[in-house]
Amino acid sequence: MIDASIVNIAFPSIGGDLKASDEVLSWIITGYSLSVASLLLVAGRLADRLGRRRVFLWSVVVFTVSSLLCGFAPNVGFLIVFRMLQGVGGSAIFPASLALVLPEFPLARRSTPVGVWAATAGLGAVIGPPLGALLIELFGWRGIFWINIPVGIAIVLVGRRVLVESHSPRASGRLDLLSVPVGVAGVALLLVAVVQGEEWGFADARTLLMLGAGLLLLPILVVRSQRHPQPLLDLSLFKIRSFQASTLATVFFGSAFLGGFLANTLLLLRLWDWPVWKTGLGLMASPITSVVFSALAGMAADRVGHRWLTFFGGALCCLSFGLLYWRIDSSPDYFADFFPSALTLGAGAGLGISGITSGALADVGEDQFSMGNATARTVQQVFYSVGLAVVVALLSRGSYGYEVSDYRWAWLWIMVMYLAAALVMAFFFPSGTTSSREAVASARARQAAGQSDSSVVQSQPD
């Protein structure tokens, strides 16, 4: 998360040094998201099979080495390639890290560690902008990638000593080797079609060809997953109502989140013409607030459930961009116009991200933690890219962030997506807490077993 927020702040510096357009620069983020999204399912399955600790630590090594390469990239093409290599490491960090944590907690406290996990990610977003601004001032944009190297080394050294290995007993059979390239290619082609559709045109033959190929491959993945004993995509997850609702909410929340962060960054950098260091400080209000609310949301969800916490999170995010829509103009007034929106967004994102993430895993079995998180994060990464592409396209309708009018349609898109996520959780997520639903399910199972035993006794001859 430090890396992600730093890259946003470095956009102008990278573009100026490497002579790259905004459309090409967007691939520094999109290329990373493409790698992560297309490999998450494979990474989740490998973590369950080979060991979550082992896969996690090796993924950090890959991420660290590729960060070093990014720092030495001679041009934007190499930088995008090395960012995609970073995504290979990042794809395994997501599912393996949370799957290492959750088995250490009982069912009634499962949302609390997810809230802390999300708050830690928020802390990375807090550190990123000001740290990135400082590194850019001292070392140029290349320093934002080199900072990952000592962090990665520390994680590997400490992780080898303190992390406890775990596997999924269900992942002992042979992996479906056909589904791996089908799944990776299907997700990747859809993302390329969405992202490049802005440049090529959505009616262009290349866009339609990639979109059609992606839409053809994903049903093949579903059919294979129905039949194979060790499927790449665990379809039984989608029989769990809480997982269904949270994954659908992720579609909308993800479509707003990353694009909204980019829009806010460009607002300060381009509309208000702030220097990089000042922009980094100005963006801190949201993630600081998010850290606090993420941790609180995890604990609260264990007590009152996820439904309304996450609804209010999405509604607050929607309100945040509504404030920008009605108040922002080309005259900078940070504390009157931007700061209230940033605080509102931080509170909403803290409630929303923690609630949706923990909600997706609330009723998932321990042996499905890696795959459940990998599947939810795949959806998240895909729609991060979709949302980013939409925001870039909407900003490009004008002068790409240099006029207030450039932001109007982008803000409307973001508001609608956040509101849709809130409504999905309100209407479709099951009521109650994880432990209360488990108690109800156990009582029904006992009742059904009792009725079955009674019918057997009644059928016996006198």
LINNORDA-V298833 format. One record per helix or strand. SS is the DSSP state (H for helix, E for strand). FROM is the first residue (numbers start at 1). TO is the last residue. If there is no record, write none. Layout:
BEGIN
{{SS,FROM,TO} {SS,FROM,TO}}
END
This chain:
BEGIN
{{H,2,9} {H,11,18} {H,22,50} {H,52,71} {H,76,102} {H,107,139} {H,143,162} {H,177,200} {H,205,227} {H,235,239} {H,241,271} {H,276,282} {H,284,304} {H,307,327} {H,334,361} {H,366,395} {H,404,428} {H,434,459}}
END
